[in-house]
Structures are given as C-alpha cells and as structure tokens.
Amino acid sequence: MGLQTLDWITLSAYFAVILCVAWWVIRKRKDTAADYFLAGRNLSWWVVGASIFASNIGSEHIVGLAGSGATDGVAMAHYELHAWCLLVLAWVFVPFYARSLVFTMPEFLERRFSVHSRYVLAIVSLISYIVTKMAVGIFAGGVVFSTLLPEVHLSLGGIALNSFWIGSVLVIVLTGIYTMLGGMKAVAYNDAIQTVILILGSLILTAYGLVKLGGLGPLRELCGSDMFNLWKPLVPAGVDGTWAPVLVKNAAGAVVKQAWYFNGYFPWLGMLFCAPIIGLWYWCTDQYIVQRALGAPDQRTARRGSIFAGVLKLLPVYLFIVPGLIAFALAKSGKVPGLEVMMGADGTAIARESQAAFPLLVKYLLPVGLRGLVVAGLLSALMSSLAGAFNASSTLFTIDLYQKWKPKATQHQMVRTGRFVTGVMVFIALLWIPVIQGAHGLYFYLQSVQGYLAPPIFVVFFFGVFWKRLNAKGCLWALITGLALGLFRMLVDTPVALGLFGYADAAKTVAKGYAEGSFLWIINNIYFQYFSVVITIISIAVMVIVSYMTKEPDYERIKSLTFGTRTAEDRRQIRLSWDWRDVLASAFVLVCILAAYLYFTG
C-alpha cells in the first residue's frame, strides 16, 4: 500500500515544476525591498487569491480538519466558512492598506497610532509564527510522512532517521531555499501552482471515497445526524472541553509515557462569538495573509484577489472535512481494510489514530498514480504554509525592526537581511523537528494559543479604523493588557504544554499546584474560546477608556487611515476600483456560506 514507481514519478514531476518556477523567478529578480518582500507590487489578482488560499491551507489544515471530521463531524467547518472574512478584507481594509503603501501590518499600526505599537505587534507576530504556523505545519507534515512512508529509514553517522525526519528535513530545506532566493514572488507563484495541485488531489480523494460509500446518503446514515450538525450543545454529556492525560502503552501493554490530548468540543456559543474574532484577525490583519494583498499593484487587483481567495475558501469543508467523515464511515462499514485502526471498541473514532484519516485514505483507497498526485497535494500544503511563515517573518524583521535600527540601510542590505532571516527561520524549523515528533494534540493546543493572542490585535485594527477618536495610548495599553492576559493564560496552561512536549513528570508536578476550586484551577478550566472573548471585551474597554482619558489624536496625521478621516478623493478612488463583477462574486460567496450553514444545521 506504499508509494509505487508511478507515484514517485508524479512526485518527481511536482518537485521539478516547483524548482523550475523558483528558478524562473530568481532569474528575473531585482535586489529591491519592494521586489523581494512584495513581489514588486505586481501580482495578478488570481495569483493574490491563490497565494492567500495556499498559505492558509497548510498540511495542518488537511490533516487536522480531516481528523476533526472523523471524530467531531463538521464542527470545525465554522472556521472554514470564514470566507466572509476575506470579503471584509476586500471591501473594508484593502482601501486603507493600498492608500498607505505599507509593507507590513505593524507599519500600518505605526501610521495609525505610534511606533511603540509597531514594535509590540512585530515582536509578538514573529514569536507566534515560530510557535504556531511553523510548529503545527511540521507536526502535521510528520503525520503524513509517518503514515505513507513508514518503511523509509536512513542512517547517518550512527544516527537513525525515520520517515518523519527525512520528509520534514527535505521539505523544510527545499522550501527554505526557494523562499530565501526568490522572495515573495517565488512564494506567490509557487502557491498558485500548489493551489491547483492541492484542490485537484483533494477533489479526487473525496470523489473516490463517496463512490466507494455509494454517495451522500450512506455517508449521512453511517455518520449520524449529529456529525453533520455545525451547532454543538454547550456541554455535551461526558465532555468537559479541557486537556486530559492519556497513558501511551507499547505492544506489550506497558506504559511508556503520558501524553496530553484535548478532551474537546466546539460549543455553538464559542463558535458564534470567538470564531469570528479569530477569523477577522487572521484574514484581515495578519501579515502572513495580508502580505499577498499588499503585493497587488492597486486596490482593484487586491480586492479581486481577496474575493477570489474567498471563493477558494469555500472548498475546505468539502475537500478536507468531508474526507474525514468519509474515512470514519468507511472504517465503520469495513469497506476499506486498513481504516479499522481509527475505530474504538465502542464504535466511535479514536482521536489519536483519526488524526491520520486523510493520509490513511490516500494509502488504502487510491490507486497507484493518483496516490502520488494526492501526496503531492499534501506536500504542496506543507510547503506553501512554511514558505508563507518564512517570508512573513523575514519581512517583519527586516522592515519593522532592522530598518528602524538602521534607517540608512540600502536596498541591497535589506534584501540580504531578509535572506539571512529566512535562513535563520529554516534553521529554527529544523530544530523544531525532534520536539514536534514527540508531541500529541498539538493542533488543538496551538489553536488555543491563537485564541489568546489574537483578540487585542483584532481590537486595535478594527476599532482603530472605525473609530477615529481612539489614540496611540489607548492602542498601546489595549495591546499590552490583552497580550498580558493571553500570556498569563498560556503560563497557567504550562502543565499542558509540558505534557505535549513529552515532559509528563514536570507537567504532573506543576499541575499539582492547582487545587480544585482555586483561582488558577478556574482559569485553567475556562474553555479557551470563552477566555478569548473575555480578553476581547477587556481589550476594547481599555482602549476606549484610555483614549478618552488622554488627548485626542492629530486627525491631520491620520488622514485617510480611518473612515472618519477619509477624504472625498479617497471615496472617489474606492468607487472607481470596483464594478458589478466584484459585487456579484461577493454575493456568490455569501450565498454559498448561507447554503452550507443551512445544509449542515440539524
């Protein structure tokens, strides 16, 4: 059931195309900051849209969403139906970003508020990219390699390397090379190609699974109506929504370690209020995503690219979550031997084994040749998300930190610094491999990390654009307060983190300090989505109160950066930048989202 010769030929062709595109971009490169970090602000709308989509859909999405589909049904579809957030980017934020001609989101925050806010956001973003986007991408990629190529091993100087190591190192280094040499343009154009491969491969897998099952009817029957319901009860019976220790045993039945897993659920209240906060932060203010729109030459192109990304964002529910449901149904029916490892004795999916639902389908369902194509899609997802993290980190460090420290730096020095930082990020990613290899439940843990860090950033951008009276001090204190609350919750969750990374004894020791009913015990047991909403409310209050207790901003300095300070010329340029096609495409996205909610509401 492993990869055969034809599959390897398909994979070789994929890598050849990626390298050829990178070489073509490198030959046409210019050693300027605009060219290296924003592709010369010359990206086409379809490249902008495809690159946004590919950067978002990393291997952690495919592996994590399919695994979630197998265990929790369509609950995670809420996050994937955030295509409407891309419409907010297109219609609300693109005009402000395009007029300001900024390179980064922290730079925009400086223009709207102050340089202190810029430094805070830049540093927090850099750290979060390392511990979230890179870490979770490598983890999910390791699941793919371990499942599809378990027999691959290599020995170097007496050190044995398994498939997790070999695949991760190969993809990280290759992605790092073309990102470092080609910059944003190489990332964007390769993302466009990888989007096609990713969608095609996932579509083939979904189609094969449905044909094997006999259609949507048997799928719904085998999964049950609850798995097809987006809106989960607030507290399902027997589930507390916290982290719990699980004893990992070897073949002989002996306990070898204690790992931590998310005993999770996705209550409708958290999805209704928290998920949109995370979505709007991610799609409208995160450098990792918005950098693609900044690479467009004008408002029209950036808007159409963002709308196109919204259209593509409609697909993950059907291409990644539904395959998880299909894997569960096939395992339950016994129609595909090999998938039964996902099922427990009680007829429900086992969380740990189900995280490999997507690669298990590839391994046991697809014929030779197509298997290689879908694996190429999985590699595309891993490479595009890593390339996005490398490139965004390089841009943030160079533009927001290095250029501030050395304002007289030449274009060549800035590009050279950007390449150096990319190389450092590749090295950090390689150092993550042994840590991630032993981790369990990391995907959900890092989701909670985003839930803790995103709220204050969401608040300062959205309220800053819509409310001109809010000033620099209000912004800075909102960021400091919100991030402090998020970091405090992360520190309280330290026992969980220690357990995730294999330090079970340390986790147990620290956890003993939380007496049931104590303050820290209460904080640790508040569901992460609810805590995220609390951080948001506090950040809003701090920003408004501090702003109105201090001097109002200089409205001339922030002209064109808020709705209240736009000029007549600003409004005229916005109106000239769209037509009926943009409106129709946006309406199509909204109708599709509504249809999905109606279909998946039991």
Summary of the structure (lengths in Angstrom):
residues: 602
radius of gyration: 23.6
end to end distance: 37.4
largest distance: 75.2
contacts: 2221
relative contact order: 0.17
helix: 74%
strand: 4%
